Amino acid sequence: MKLATLKNGTRDGALVIVSTDLTHYISAAHIAPTLQYALDNWQSVAPELEQIAKQLNAGASQDAIPFVETNAMSPLPRAYQWADGSAYVNHVELVRKARNAEMPASFWTDPLMYQGGSDAFLSPRDPIFVADEAYGIDMEGEVAVIVDDVPMGASAEEAANAIRLIMLVNDVSLRGLIPQELGKGFGFFQSKPSSAFSPVAVTPDELGSAWKDGKVHLPLCVDYNNEAFGRANAGIDMTFDFGTLVSHAAKTRSLSAGAIIGSGTVSNKLNDGPGTPIKEGGVGYSCIAEIRMIETIHSGKPNTSFMKFGDTVRIEMKDQNNASIFGAIEQVVKKYE
């Protein structure tokens, strides 16, 4: 089942059921007005939504309306909780090297996680407004899950069973602000502006065999200024699966239905070393910080600049038939006046 939230002039939008091929939708207003309502009442609401999805995909519905991704908000336009992990430790190691910071050995056994702002997410086609290019604007292509209620102290298996939906993320980072913030010893805030999520969130069964062991085993396609920038496989080099990440988030608190847990930047190694650009035969990167670190390793300094006003990023994931699964996040960086 695929679900989306369409713009309707309200903060939380209108929930719709989208066909597997992303071409049509049916309103879910008579069942659940918003995605948060559906998540709060998942056990009773999901079967009804799934029945409509089956009719829609079978072409048996007379109420189908063409689905246009530009009309979509993030599936949850705001959420009670947004916590982002760093499941790809290769990425963590590289970006810490960029800050001349050593990586503790515990990072391979205990996930990193920060609590992001969730009061207002960007729509998947909204601009990324930033006041100053000197902030070091960077995209971060990620995968995220939305969970049902998760009790405090839930095991990884229990946490995995609470995963209801999967989507993509652009977790925008302002790299120039990060070192000073982290230097205070109190975490991210100004360096992590609003994130954007894919037009559609999908139930795990929509991914078929690509959803295995709490991971999505498909490449994440990141295009930067209309050129292929990253094709890292989200199921490879993911040190912590989603069950583990959700369990980590719930260690000392319960999670409410609708909480979002992110994977962190998708990142692949190459022969136990850092990855290589697509132009050199590698799978590239899901953020600019990684390629800058690789350039620094090879030549002593980075050559790739962070994003400038007018730059674009597109984040998408396709199935084995090259069909888009979640729709695309496609954003342009603009100066905030």
Backbone torsions as a table, in degrees:
resi	resn	phi	psi	omega
1	MET	NA	138.9	178.5
2	LYS	-120.8	133.0	-176.8
3	LEU	-125.8	146.4	177.9
4	ALA	-141.8	163.2	176.3
5	THR	-119.7	119.8	-178.3
6	LEU	-97.4	149.0	177.9
7	LYS	-66.2	132.8	176.9
8	ASN	-142.2	17.5	178.5
9	GLY	89.5	-0.6	177.9
10	THR	-111.8	167.6	-179.1
11	ARG	-64.4	-35.6	-171.6
12	ASP	-103.8	-0.9	175.3
13	GLY	63.6	-168.0	-177.0
14	ALA	-122.5	128.6	-179.7
15	LEU	-74.0	135.1	175.1
16	VAL	-135.1	156.9	176.0
17	ILE	-101.8	127.3	-174.0
18	VAL	-109.3	142.5	178.3
19	SER	-66.3	155.7	-178.6
20	THR	-57.3	-34.6	-179.6
21	ASP	-86.4	5.7	176.1
22	LEU	64.2	23.5	-177.4
23	THR	-97.4	-26.8	-175.2
24	HIS	-139.8	161.9	176.6
25	TYR	-143.9	163.6	173.3
26	ILE	-130.5	137.2	178.3
27	SER	-62.5	142.4	176.2
28	ALA	-108.1	14.9	-172.6
29	ALA	-57.4	-34.5	-177.6
30	HIS	-76.5	-10.0	178.7
31	ILE	-110.3	-50.1	-179.1
32	ALA	-149.1	117.1	-177.5
33	PRO	-67.3	-31.2	-179.0
34	THR	-135.9	163.6	177.6
35	LEU	-66.1	-37.1	178.6
36	GLN	-61.9	-39.4	177.0
37	TYR	-61.4	-43.3	179.4
38	ALA	-61.9	-41.7	180.0
39	LEU	-68.1	-36.7	178.2
40	ASP	-66.2	-24.0	-176.6
41	ASN	-126.5	38.0	-168.9
42	TRP	-57.7	-43.6	-174.9
43	GLN	-60.9	-36.7	-179.3
44	SER	-90.5	-30.0	-174.0
45	VAL	-86.6	-39.3	-173.7
46	ALA	-56.4	-43.7	179.8
47	PRO	-59.6	-37.4	178.5
48	GLU	-68.2	-41.7	178.3
49	LEU	-63.3	-42.2	-179.5
50	GLU	-64.6	-36.8	178.3
51	GLN	-63.4	-42.2	177.7
52	ILE	-66.6	-38.7	178.6
53	ALA	-61.3	-40.9	178.4
54	LYS	-62.6	-43.6	178.6
55	GLN	-64.4	-40.8	179.5
56	LEU	-62.9	-46.3	-177.6
57	ASN	-71.6	-21.7	177.7
58	ALA	-86.8	-3.2	-178.5
59	GLY	72.4	21.8	-175.0
60	ALA	-97.6	4.4	-178.1
61	SER	-102.5	136.2	177.8
62	GLN	-90.6	-5.6	-174.9
63	ASP	-100.9	7.8	-176.4
64	ALA	-67.0	136.6	-179.8
65	ILE	-122.7	140.6	178.8
66	PRO	-55.9	133.3	-179.8
67	PHE	-92.4	125.8	179.7
68	VAL	-118.8	115.9	-173.5
69	GLU	-60.2	-31.0	-178.5
70	THR	-67.4	-14.7	177.7
71	ASN	-88.6	-2.4	-175.3
72	ALA	-90.0	141.2	167.4
73	MET	-90.3	177.0	167.3
74	SER	-60.4	144.6	-175.8
75	PRO	-48.6	-44.4	168.0
76	LEU	-108.7	102.8	-178.6
77	PRO	-63.1	-23.1	170.9
78	ARG	-150.9	155.8	-175.2
79	ALA	-143.3	156.4	177.7
80	TYR	-69.4	-24.5	-175.4
81	GLN	-153.4	134.2	173.2
82	TRP	-139.0	108.0	179.8
83	ALA	-123.4	128.6	-175.0
84	ASP	-113.6	126.9	179.5
85	GLY	-93.0	-175.0	172.0
86	SER	-133.3	77.0	-174.9
87	ALA	-75.2	-22.6	-178.7
88	TYR	-97.6	92.4	-171.5
89	VAL	-66.2	-24.3	174.2
90	ASN	-55.6	-42.8	179.0
91	HIS	-63.9	-45.1	-179.3
92	VAL	-59.1	-44.4	-177.8
93	GLU	-61.7	-42.6	-178.0
94	LEU	-68.1	-46.3	-177.1
95	VAL	-69.8	-29.3	175.8
96	ARG	-70.1	-36.0	175.3
97	LYS	-61.9	-35.5	179.4
98	ALA	-64.1	-25.1	178.5
99	ARG	-100.1	10.7	-177.6
100	ASN	57.0	38.6	179.6
101	ALA	-115.0	129.3	177.5
102	GLU	-71.2	149.8	179.6
103	MET	-102.0	119.5	178.3
104	PRO	-62.1	147.0	-179.8
105	ALA	-61.7	-26.3	-177.9
106	SER	-64.7	-18.8	-179.3
107	PHE	-64.1	-20.2	178.5
108	TRP	-83.0	-11.1	-177.2
109	THR	-122.6	-18.1	-177.4
110	ASP	-130.0	115.0	-173.4
111	PRO	-62.7	145.3	166.9
112	LEU	-81.5	149.2	177.0
113	MET	-159.2	137.9	174.3
114	TYR	-125.5	156.0	-179.3
115	GLN	-98.5	115.1	-176.7
116	GLY	-92.6	168.9	175.8
117	GLY	-74.1	130.6	-175.6
118	SER	-127.3	9.8	-178.2
119	ASP	-75.5	-19.4	178.7
120	ALA	-158.3	109.7	175.6
121	PHE	-94.2	152.8	173.9
122	LEU	-74.7	148.8	169.4
123	SER	-72.2	156.1	-174.0
124	PRO	-63.6	-16.3	177.2
125	ARG	-114.9	11.2	176.9
126	ASP	-71.9	149.1	171.9
127	PRO	-65.8	157.0	170.6
128	ILE	-96.8	103.6	-179.3
129	PHE	-87.8	126.4	178.2
130	VAL	-137.1	141.5	-175.5
131	ALA	-74.8	-30.6	-171.0
132	ASP	-148.5	129.7	177.8
133	GLU	-63.0	-23.6	-178.7
134	ALA	-67.0	-11.4	177.6
135	TYR	-68.5	-14.7	179.1
136	GLY	78.7	65.7	-171.6
137	ILE	-74.7	127.9	-178.1
138	ASP	-139.5	144.7	171.0
139	MET	-90.8	158.4	171.7
140	GLU	-140.7	107.6	178.8
141	GLY	-80.3	124.6	-174.8
142	GLU	-142.1	171.4	170.6
143	VAL	-114.1	147.8	178.1
144	ALA	-140.1	157.0	175.7
145	VAL	-121.8	151.1	171.8
146	ILE	-110.5	132.0	-174.7
147	VAL	-110.8	162.0	168.1
148	ASP	-82.9	-172.9	175.9
149	ASP	-57.6	132.8	177.8
150	VAL	-124.7	120.4	-179.2
151	PRO	-71.0	152.0	176.1
152	MET	-58.5	136.4	179.0
153	GLY	80.0	13.0	-179.7
154	ALA	-60.6	142.0	175.6
155	SER	-72.4	168.0	178.4
156	ALA	-61.3	-37.7	179.1
157	GLU	-66.8	-44.3	177.8
158	GLU	-62.9	-41.1	179.9
159	ALA	-64.7	-41.2	179.5
160	ALA	-62.1	-36.3	179.9
161	ASN	-70.1	-13.8	-180.0
162	ALA	-92.3	-2.9	179.8
163	ILE	-72.5	123.0	-177.4
164	ARG	-106.0	-38.0	-175.0
165	LEU	-142.1	155.9	179.3
166	ILE	-128.1	144.0	177.9
167	MET	-153.1	176.3	178.5
168	LEU	-104.1	160.8	-177.8
169	VAL	-137.5	143.6	159.7
170	ASN	-110.5	99.9	-179.1
171	ASP	-89.9	87.5	-174.7
172	VAL	-61.0	135.9	178.0
173	SER	-126.5	144.9	175.3
174	LEU	-109.9	90.4	-169.4
175	ARG	-62.3	-31.0	-178.8
176	GLY	-68.8	-19.3	-179.4
177	LEU	-96.5	-14.6	-173.2
178	ILE	-65.4	-49.0	-175.2
179	PRO	-57.5	-43.8	-178.8
180	GLN	-66.1	-40.0	179.1
181	GLU	-64.9	-47.0	-179.0
182	LEU	-68.4	-26.8	178.1
183	GLY	-64.3	-22.4	177.1
184	LYS	-77.2	-12.3	178.1
185	GLY	75.4	24.1	-176.9
186	PHE	-132.0	12.5	170.9
187	GLY	91.0	-178.6	-179.3
188	PHE	-74.6	148.0	165.4
189	PHE	-154.9	-75.2	-178.8
190	GLN	-64.7	-27.7	-177.4
191	SER	-79.5	-2.2	179.5
192	LYS	-125.1	84.3	177.7
193	PRO	-73.1	-170.9	-175.6
194	SER	-61.2	139.7	176.0
195	SER	-93.1	162.1	174.1
196	ALA	-122.5	143.0	179.6
197	PHE	-116.2	161.6	-176.5
198	SER	-61.7	155.6	-179.7
199	PRO	-57.7	-28.5	-174.3
200	VAL	-128.8	140.7	170.2
201	ALA	-109.1	141.5	-174.0
202	VAL	-125.5	150.0	173.3
203	THR	-73.4	150.5	-176.2
204	PRO	-53.6	-33.7	-177.6
205	ASP	-64.8	-22.1	178.1
206	GLU	-64.3	-22.4	-177.9
207	LEU	-87.1	-9.0	178.8
208	GLY	57.8	-135.2	-177.2
209	SER	-70.4	-11.8	178.5
210	ALA	-70.9	-20.6	175.5
211	TRP	-95.5	106.6	-175.1
212	LYS	-148.2	135.4	177.2
213	ASP	56.0	34.9	177.4
214	GLY	71.5	23.5	-179.4
215	LYS	-136.1	154.9	175.3
216	VAL	-100.5	111.1	-174.7
217	HIS	-92.8	66.9	177.5
218	LEU	-145.8	153.1	177.4
219	PRO	-69.1	142.6	172.5
220	LEU	-97.3	118.9	-175.5
221	CYS	-91.0	114.3	177.2
222	VAL	-116.7	117.6	176.8
223	ASP	-109.3	132.2	-178.6
224	TYR	-118.7	118.2	-176.3
225	ASN	52.0	46.0	174.3
226	ASN	67.9	16.5	175.0
227	GLU	-121.7	144.6	179.2
228	ALA	-61.1	122.8	-177.5
229	PHE	-115.1	-37.5	-179.4
230	GLY	-144.0	139.6	174.7
231	ARG	-139.5	33.8	-178.4
232	ALA	-66.1	139.0	179.9
233	ASN	-81.2	124.4	-175.5
234	ALA	-68.9	-15.4	179.8
235	GLY	-94.2	-5.9	-178.1
236	ILE	-103.8	140.1	178.1
237	ASP	61.4	21.3	173.8
238	MET	-87.8	99.3	-173.8
239	THR	-63.9	-37.7	-178.5
240	PHE	-119.5	120.1	178.8
241	ASP	-73.6	171.9	-175.2
242	PHE	-66.2	-33.4	176.3
243	GLY	-59.8	-42.3	178.7
244	THR	-66.0	-41.5	179.8
245	LEU	-64.2	-44.4	180.0
246	VAL	-65.6	-41.4	177.6
247	SER	-60.9	-41.0	177.8
248	HIS	-60.5	-43.1	-179.7
249	ALA	-65.3	-28.2	-176.1
250	ALA	-97.7	12.4	-176.0
251	LYS	-59.8	-42.3	-175.1
252	THR	-121.5	8.6	179.5
253	ARG	-155.1	153.2	173.3
254	SER	-80.8	155.2	175.6
255	LEU	-108.8	136.2	179.9
256	SER	-90.0	154.2	176.9
257	ALA	-52.6	130.4	-178.3
258	GLY	102.0	-5.1	175.7
259	ALA	-66.1	140.2	-178.9
260	ILE	-111.0	131.2	177.4
261	ILE	-122.6	123.8	-177.8
262	GLY	-98.6	159.5	-177.1
263	SER	-85.2	-18.6	-165.4
264	GLY	83.0	170.1	-175.4
265	THR	-59.0	125.7	178.4
266	VAL	-68.0	129.2	-173.0
267	SER	-149.8	133.5	177.7
268	ASN	-117.1	143.4	173.1
269	LYS	-84.8	177.0	171.1
270	LEU	-139.5	112.8	179.4
271	ASN	51.8	47.1	179.5
272	ASP	65.9	12.4	175.5
273	GLY	-124.1	179.8	-179.8
274	PRO	-64.5	152.1	-178.7
275	GLY	-69.6	174.6	-178.7
276	THR	-125.5	158.5	-179.6
277	PRO	-62.6	156.2	178.1
278	ILE	-59.8	-38.5	-179.5
279	LYS	-62.8	-19.5	179.3
280	GLU	-103.2	13.2	176.8
281	GLY	93.1	2.8	178.9
282	GLY	-90.9	-169.2	179.2
283	VAL	-101.0	2.2	174.7
284	GLY	72.9	-152.5	-170.1
285	TYR	-139.5	161.7	178.3
286	SER	-107.0	3.0	174.4
287	CYS	-153.2	162.1	-178.0
288	ILE	-76.4	-31.5	-177.0
289	ALA	-55.6	-36.8	-178.2
290	GLU	-66.6	-46.6	-178.2
291	ILE	-67.0	-31.2	176.6
292	ARG	-65.1	-36.8	178.3
293	MET	-68.1	-41.8	178.7
294	ILE	-61.9	-42.5	178.2
295	GLU	-62.2	-38.1	179.1
296	THR	-66.1	-39.6	177.9
297	ILE	-62.0	-41.0	-174.5
298	HIS	-82.7	-36.3	-173.0
299	SER	-126.4	1.9	176.6
300	GLY	90.2	-10.3	178.3
301	LYS	-157.8	155.0	178.2
302	PRO	-76.8	146.0	177.9
303	ASN	-109.7	-23.8	-178.8
304	THR	-89.1	124.9	179.3
305	SER	-80.5	161.2	171.9
306	PHE	-71.7	176.5	-172.8
307	MET	-65.9	143.8	178.0
308	LYS	-111.2	163.7	175.2
309	PHE	-59.6	130.9	-177.5
310	GLY	99.1	-15.8	177.6
311	ASP	-69.9	152.2	-179.1
312	THR	-125.3	151.5	174.3
313	VAL	-135.1	140.6	176.9
314	ARG	-129.2	127.8	-178.5
315	ILE	-124.5	126.2	-173.6
316	GLU	-154.0	159.9	174.0
317	MET	-135.7	133.5	-176.9
318	LYS	-117.5	150.0	179.0
319	ASP	-81.3	-174.7	-176.2
320	GLN	-69.1	-11.5	174.9
321	ASN	-99.5	12.6	178.2
322	ASN	67.2	24.3	177.3
323	ALA	-98.1	137.3	-180.0
324	SER	-64.5	135.2	-177.6
325	ILE	-93.6	-47.4	-173.1
326	PHE	-107.8	0.8	-166.5
327	GLY	76.3	-177.6	-173.7
328	ALA	-117.9	138.4	163.6
329	ILE	-83.2	124.6	-179.4
330	GLU	-140.3	112.4	-172.3
331	GLN	-133.4	150.7	174.7
332	VAL	-116.5	142.4	178.2
333	VAL	-84.9	129.0	179.9
334	LYS	-130.8	152.2	179.8
335	LYS	-75.5	129.4	177.0
336	TYR	-85.1	121.2	-179.6
337	GLU	-99.6	NA	NA
